[in-house]
Amino acid sequence: MAKKFVNLFREPSNITDVMAGPWNDIRIEKVDSGATLELESVSVEHACFVISGSGTLANGDGALFPLNAQGAFAIPAGGRVRLEADDELTVLHIEMRL
């Protein structure tokens, strides 16, 4: 029998075939310099770990937070954020089912 594994660099990652629990997806995601990424927790919660690059996170209240390598953030149910990359921002992006 072939071993199952998670591939963070492709869609889908197969996380739900390998891991138990409320996993929805896990992937490496890149936000190009000057680009933005909006995340909202409606049917999933998000957690992101910054691997490289830098940028700014704006939460739903408009507060701004710097993003740098080794930083992390989570978005609970009902939350929303906008990421803006200063230079290419690479994050490990995890989605968990509610």
Secondary structure, 3 states (H helix, E strand, C coil): CCCCCCCCCCCCCCHHHHCCCCEEEEEEEEECCCCEEEEECCCEEEEEEEEEEEEEEEECCCCEEEEECCCEEEECCCCEEEEEEEEEEEEEEEEEEC
